[in-house]
Amino acid sequence: MHKFQNATRQILFGAKSLRPMLLLFGFIALAGFVGFPIFVNAQEVAQKIEGEWNARYDSAKPNEIYFMFQRRSGNNGFNMNSDNLPLTELRGLATGAISAAKTDVSFNIVREAGTFACEGYFTNGKGTGFWTLTPSEKFVSAMRSRGYDNLTADDLLRAALNNLTIAFIEDLKSAGYDGLTFNELMRANNHEINSAYIRAVKAMGFERQPLETLIRMHNHEITAEFVNEMKSAGFKNLTIENLIRLQNHEITASFINDLKAEGFSDISPETAIRLKNHNIDRDFIRRAKAQGYGNASPEELIRLSNRGIVK
């Protein structure tokens, strides 16, 4: 071991002409070993981004195909991304080859961030093979001009897999969401947060919201229609959290109006949620009244339900 160390010391510090190159190689190797991101240009990345693909075609959906990208991770696992793609996205793939007996195929999936060159074969509607992503130098340059000048190979792969576009970035900017991090851009893109939804949220009565709040609202299907429905049910000054809880518990104007028709004219969102969770609806209230509980409060109705008293 000491002989190896001494020999290494002689190479690094004895041969002056080799010292700068070896130190550079050593730094690069160390950076890769400890996990520092190495930023590369588009041509270098092209040789590093590759993986496997699997596909499944369903004749009941003749215009699309289920497509999965896989890439081995550092811990011998897989990172996967799948979606139903229009067949037209698989450029160069003959439709007849998909459902035929084992047939070699070669096709491209072109995204603004880069092109996936795919090779492999299909057998009776099922396909498998390998892909290599060549990032778009135009995309890399456009991202750099917008401040994203340290994109890694993984960043470019995410952008291509999720079809991030410059137009989408400019759309967010026009709505006042400029200077987002790359991860924030990807989250906005993946959750369909665009200027149209941002305007819709403002029309609901909410001024500029953090990106994460917009994502939560979109994920919970908080739309202008739902807000208006809750207002028509008599709920005023609802917060975003109120709306999310009401939506999660499937509270409708019809449910609220039924409660009002049975005498609960002033009911809060939280009380409505509790009643719904305990299956207290118009039919239950009528049965309770028929058994002598005509003046029961919401809490008393919940206790009656929990104890199974109302038949």
C-alpha positions in Angstrom: 0.0 0.0 0.0 2.8 2.4 0.9 4.6 1.6 -2.4 1.5 2.5 -4.3 1.2 5.8 -2.4 4.8 6.6 -3.0 4.5 5.8 -6.7 1.4 8.0 -6.9 3.2 10.8 -5.2 6.1 10.6 -7.7 3.7 10.8 -10.6 1.7 13.7 -9.3 4.5 15.8 -7.9 7.6 14.6 -9.8 6.4 14.9 -13.4 5.6 18.6 -13.6 4.3 18.4 -17.2 1.7 15.8 -16.1 0.6 17.5 -12.9 -2.1 19.9 -14.2 -3.8 17.2 -16.2 -3.7 14.6 -13.5 -5.0 17.1 -10.9 -7.8 18.0 -13.2 -8.7 14.3 -13.8 -8.5 13.7 -10.0 -10.9 16.6 -9.3 -13.4 15.3 -11.9 -13.2 11.8 -10.4 -13.6 13.1 -6.9 -16.6 15.3 -7.9 -18.3 12.3 -9.4 -17.4 10.1 -6.4 -18.8 12.5 -3.7 -21.9 13.4 -5.7 -21.1 17.0 -6.8 -23.1 17.8 -10.0 -21.0 18.1 -13.1 -22.5 20.6 -15.5 -22.1 19.7 -19.1 -23.0 21.0 -22.5 -25.5 19.5 -24.8 -23.0 17.4 -26.9 -21.5 15.9 -23.8 -24.8 15.1 -22.3 -26.0 13.3 -25.4 -23.7 10.4 -24.6 -24.7 10.2 -21.0 -28.5 10.1 -21.1 -29.8 6.7 -22.0 -32.2 4.1 -20.7 -34.8 1.5 -21.6 -38.4 1.7 -22.8 -41.4 -0.5 -22.7 -44.7 0.0 -24.5 -48.1 -1.6 -24.7 -50.7 -1.0 -27.4 -54.4 -1.5 -26.9 -56.5 -1.8 -30.1 -59.4 -0.3 -28.1 -57.5 2.9 -28.1 -56.1 3.0 -31.7 -54.6 6.5 -31.6 -52.4 6.1 -28.5 -49.9 3.9 -26.8 -48.9 3.3 -23.2 -45.2 4.2 -23.1 -42.7 3.8 -20.2 -39.2 5.3 -20.0 -36.8 3.6 -17.6 -33.4 4.6 -16.4 -31.1 2.8 -14.0 -30.3 4.8 -10.9 -27.1 4.7 -8.8 -28.5 2.2 -6.3 -29.3 -0.4 -9.0 -32.9 0.6 -9.0 -35.0 2.2 -11.8 -36.4 5.7 -12.3 -39.6 5.4 -14.4 -41.8 7.8 -16.2 -44.9 6.6 -18.1 -47.8 8.1 -20.0 -50.3 7.4 -22.8 -48.7 9.0 -25.9 -50.3 9.8 -29.2 -49.0 7.3 -31.8 -48.1 10.3 -33.9 -45.4 11.2 -31.3 -43.5 8.0 -32.2 -42.0 9.3 -35.4 -40.9 6.7 -37.9 -42.8 3.8 -36.3 -45.0 2.0 -38.8 -48.4 1.2 -37.3 -48.4 -2.3 -38.7 -45.1 -3.1 -36.9 -46.8 -2.7 -33.5 -49.2 -5.6 -33.8 -47.1 -7.9 -36.0 -44.9 -10.8 -34.9 -41.5 -9.8 -33.6 -40.4 -6.8 -35.6 -37.4 -4.6 -35.1 -38.2 -0.9 -34.9 -36.5 2.4 -34.8 -38.3 5.7 -34.0 -37.9 9.1 -32.4 -39.9 11.0 -29.8 -39.2 14.6 -30.3 -39.6 17.1 -27.5 -38.5 20.8 -27.3 -35.8 19.9 -24.8 -34.4 17.0 -26.9 -35.0 14.0 -29.0 -35.3 10.4 -27.7 -33.9 8.0 -30.3 -35.5 4.6 -29.6 -34.6 1.2 -30.9 -36.0 -2.2 -30.1 -38.8 -4.5 -31.2 -42.6 -5.0 -31.0 -44.3 -8.4 -30.6 -48.1 -8.5 -30.8 -48.6 -5.0 -29.4 -45.9 -5.1 -26.8 -42.6 -3.4 -27.3 -39.3 -3.0 -25.5 -35.8 -1.6 -26.3 -33.4 1.2 -25.5 -33.5 5.0 -25.8 -30.8 7.7 -26.0 -31.7 11.3 -25.4 -29.9 14.0 -27.4 -30.7 17.3 -25.8 -31.5 20.3 -28.0 -28.8 22.9 -28.1 -31.4 25.5 -28.9 -33.3 24.6 -25.7 -30.2 24.6 -23.6 -29.3 28.1 -25.0 -32.8 29.4 -24.5 -32.8 28.2 -20.9 -29.3 29.7 -20.3 -30.5 33.1 -21.5 -33.3 32.9 -18.9 -30.9 32.2 -16.1 -30.9 28.4 -16.1 -27.3 28.0 -17.0 -26.3 25.1 -14.7 -28.7 22.4 -16.0 -27.5 18.9 -15.4 -28.1 15.8 -17.5 -30.9 14.8 -15.1 -32.5 18.3 -15.5 -32.5 18.0 -19.2 -34.0 14.5 -19.0 -36.8 15.7 -16.8 -37.5 18.6 -19.1 -37.7 16.3 -22.1 -39.8 13.6 -20.3 -42.3 16.1 -19.1 -42.3 18.2 -22.3 -41.2 21.5 -20.7 -41.3 24.3 -23.3 -40.0 27.8 -23.4 -43.5 29.0 -24.3 -44.7 27.6 -20.9 -42.0 29.5 -19.1 -42.9 32.7 -20.8 -46.6 32.1 -20.1 -45.8 31.9 -16.3 -43.7 35.0 -16.6 -46.6 36.9 -18.2 -48.7 35.9 -15.2 -46.1 37.3 -12.7 -44.3 34.1 -11.9 -40.8 35.0 -13.1 -37.5 33.8 -11.6 -38.7 30.4 -10.6 -36.2 27.7 -9.8 -35.9 24.8 -12.3 -37.6 22.5 -9.8 -40.5 25.0 -9.4 -40.8 25.2 -13.2 -41.1 21.4 -13.4 -43.7 21.3 -10.6 -45.7 24.0 -12.3 -45.5 22.2 -15.6 -46.4 18.8 -14.2 -49.4 20.1 -12.3 -50.7 22.2 -15.2 -50.3 25.6 -13.5 -50.4 28.1 -16.3 -51.6 31.7 -16.8 -55.2 30.6 -17.4 -55.4 28.9 -14.1 -53.7 31.7 -12.3 -56.3 34.2 -13.8 -59.1 31.8 -12.7 -57.8 31.7 -9.1 -57.8 35.5 -9.1 -61.3 35.6 -10.4 -62.3 33.3 -7.5 -61.4 36.2 -5.2 -57.8 35.2 -4.3 -54.9 37.5 -5.1 -51.5 36.2 -6.0 -50.8 32.9 -4.3 -47.5 31.0 -3.8 -46.9 28.4 -6.4 -47.3 25.5 -3.9 -50.8 26.9 -3.0 -51.8 27.0 -6.7 -50.6 23.4 -7.1 -52.7 22.3 -4.1 -55.8 24.1 -5.4 -55.4 22.5 -8.8 -54.8 19.1 -7.4 -57.9 19.3 -5.3 -60.0 20.6 -8.3 -60.7 24.0 -6.9 -62.4 25.6 -9.8 -64.6 28.7 -10.3 -67.6 26.4 -10.7 -67.0 24.8 -7.3 -66.4 28.2 -5.6 -69.7 29.5 -7.0 -71.5 26.4 -6.0 -70.3 26.8 -2.4 -71.4 30.5 -2.5 -74.8 29.5 -3.8 -75.1 27.2 -0.8 -74.7 30.1 1.5 -71.0 29.9 2.5 -69.4 33.3 2.5 -65.7 34.4 2.9 -64.4 30.9 2.3 -60.6 30.5 2.6 -58.6 28.3 0.3 -58.3 25.7 3.1 -62.1 25.8 3.6 -62.6 25.1 -0.1 -60.1 22.2 -0.2 -61.7 20.5 2.8 -65.2 21.0 1.3 -64.0 19.5 -2.0 -62.2 16.6 -0.3 -65.3 15.6 1.6 -67.5 16.0 -1.5 -69.8 18.6 0.0 -72.3 19.8 -2.6 -74.9 22.6 -2.7 -77.5 19.9 -2.9 -76.3 18.4 0.4 -76.3 21.8 2.1 -79.7 22.7 0.7 -81.1 19.4 2.0 -79.8 20.3 5.5 -81.4 23.7 5.3 -84.7 22.2 4.3 -84.7 20.2 7.5 -84.2 23.2 9.7 -80.4 23.8 9.7 -80.5 27.2 8.1 -77.2 28.4 9.5 -74.5 25.8 9.1 -70.8 26.2 8.9 -68.5 24.5 6.5 -66.9 22.4 9.3 -70.3 21.3 10.6 -71.4 20.3 7.1 -68.2 18.2 6.8 -68.8 16.5 10.2 -72.4 15.7 9.3 -71.3 14.3 5.9 -68.6 12.2 7.5 -71.2 10.6 9.9 -73.7 10.0 7.1 -76.1 12.6 8.4 -78.2 13.5 5.4 -81.8 14.5 4.8 -83.1 10.9 5.0 -81.3 10.4 8.4 -82.7 13.6 9.8 -86.3 12.6 8.8 -85.9 9.2 10.4 -84.6 10.9 13.6 -87.6 13.2 13.7 -89.9 10.3 13.2 -88.4 8.6 16.3 -88.9 11.7 18.4 -85.7 13.6 17.9 -87.3 16.6 16.1 -85.1 19.2 17.8 -81.8 17.4 17.8 -78.7 19.6 17.1 -76.0 18.6 14.6 -73.9 17.2 17.5 -76.8 15.3 18.9 -77.5 13.8 15.4 -73.9 12.7 15.2 -74.2 10.9 18.6 -77.4 9.3 17.5 -75.7 8.0 14.4 -72.6 6.8 16.2 -74.8 4.8 18.7 -77.0 3.3 16.0 -80.2 4.6 17.7 -81.9 5.9 14.6 -83.3 3.1 12.5 
